[in-house]
Amino acid sequence: MLENDIDECVSDVVAYIDFLDMLDSARQEVLIEMCFQLGIGGLLSFKRFLDAMRRGDFLEASCEMKDSRWYRQTPNRVEELAKIVRDGL
């Protein structure tokens, strides 16, 4: 079941994020994990975050991740993902 859920998230991210191939694998995985946690609709609601990612402004994208209810609910996990977005590690 978990594999199916992950496969569905990968498919959704590929289908909806038109700039995915411009990102390194670490940042792609962050988008997939966000989709897994928030659903594709939740991920797509992060409009300023996605716009910053599209522009390659990873510092701004990481800040946008932390400026959210999601961050207030799961600060440790979002901090970890925001660091990956910022640094590409």
Order of alpha helices (4+ residues) and beta strands (2+ residues): alpha-alpha-alpha-alpha-alpha-alpha
